């Protein structure tokens, strides 16, 4: 595993469904990332990737975006972290 999850949160409402945020780092990247996760039913997830703090390298965020699209293990770990955070409140 070459990523580290540094924080996660998720909320749920009947009207809006699930909304979560997960902060993480990727080995070799200078900046941390935050992915926003959205799902009406908690099964199919839409996401948006951004830098967690200050802006970083465009090349690195493009690489991170590709990882999210191609690496099911990483994406599933981010979703699981958000779901787990909502269950421990």
Secondary structure as a PSIPRED ss2 file (coil, helix, strand):
# PSIPRED VFORMAT (PSIPRED V4.0)

   1 X C   1.000  0.000  0.000
   2 X C   1.000  0.000  0.000
   3 X E   0.000  0.000  1.000
   4 X E   0.000  0.000  1.000
   5 X E   0.000  0.000  1.000
   6 X E   0.000  0.000  1.000
   7 X E   0.000  0.000  1.000
   8 X E   0.000  0.000  1.000
   9 X E   0.000  0.000  1.000
  10 X E   0.000  0.000  1.000
  11 X E   0.000  0.000  1.000
  12 X E   0.000  0.000  1.000
  13 X E   0.000  0.000  1.000
  14 X C   1.000  0.000  0.000
  15 X C   1.000  0.000  0.000
  16 X C   1.000  0.000  0.000
  17 X E   0.000  0.000  1.000
  18 X E   0.000  0.000  1.000
  19 X E   0.000  0.000  1.000
  20 X E   0.000  0.000  1.000
  21 X E   0.000  0.000  1.000
  22 X E   0.000  0.000  1.000
  23 X E   0.000  0.000  1.000
  24 X E   0.000  0.000  1.000
  25 X E   0.000  0.000  1.000
  26 X E   0.000  0.000  1.000
  27 X C   1.000  0.000  0.000
  28 X C   1.000  0.000  0.000
  29 X C   1.000  0.000  0.000
  30 X C   1.000  0.000  0.000
  31 X C   1.000  0.000  0.000
  32 X C   1.000  0.000  0.000
  33 X E   0.000  0.000  1.000
  34 X E   0.000  0.000  1.000
  35 X E   0.000  0.000  1.000
  36 X E   0.000  0.000  1.000
  37 X E   0.000  0.000  1.000
  38 X E   0.000  0.000  1.000
  39 X E   0.000  0.000  1.000
  40 X C   1.000  0.000  0.000
  41 X C   1.000  0.000  0.000
  42 X C   1.000  0.000  0.000
  43 X C   1.000  0.000  0.000
  44 X C   1.000  0.000  0.000
  45 X C   1.000  0.000  0.000
  46 X E   0.000  0.000  1.000
  47 X E   0.000  0.000  1.000
  48 X E   0.000  0.000  1.000
  49 X E   0.000  0.000  1.000
  50 X E   0.000  0.000  1.000
  51 X E   0.000  0.000  1.000
  52 X C   1.000  0.000  0.000
  53 X C   1.000  0.000  0.000
  54 X C   1.000  0.000  0.000
  55 X C   1.000  0.000  0.000
  56 X C   1.000  0.000  0.000
  57 X C   1.000  0.000  0.000
  58 X H   0.000  1.000  0.000
  59 X H   0.000  1.000  0.000
  60 X H   0.000  1.000  0.000
  61 X H   0.000  1.000  0.000
  62 X H   0.000  1.000  0.000
  63 X H   0.000  1.000  0.000
  64 X H   0.000  1.000  0.000
  65 X H   0.000  1.000  0.000
  66 X H   0.000  1.000  0.000
  67 X H   0.000  1.000  0.000
  68 X H   0.000  1.000  0.000
  69 X H   0.000  1.000  0.000
  70 X H   0.000  1.000  0.000
  71 X C   1.000  0.000  0.000
  72 X H   0.000  1.000  0.000
  73 X H   0.000  1.000  0.000
  74 X H   0.000  1.000  0.000
  75 X H   0.000  1.000  0.000
  76 X H   0.000  1.000  0.000
  77 X H   0.000  1.000  0.000
  78 X H   0.000  1.000  0.000
  79 X H   0.000  1.000  0.000
  80 X H   0.000  1.000  0.000
  81 X H   0.000  1.000  0.000
  82 X H   0.000  1.000  0.000
  83 X H   0.000  1.000  0.000
  84 X H   0.000  1.000  0.000
  85 X H   0.000  1.000  0.000
  86 X H   0.000  1.000  0.000
  87 X H   0.000  1.000  0.000
  88 X C   1.000  0.000  0.000
  89 X C   1.000  0.000  0.000
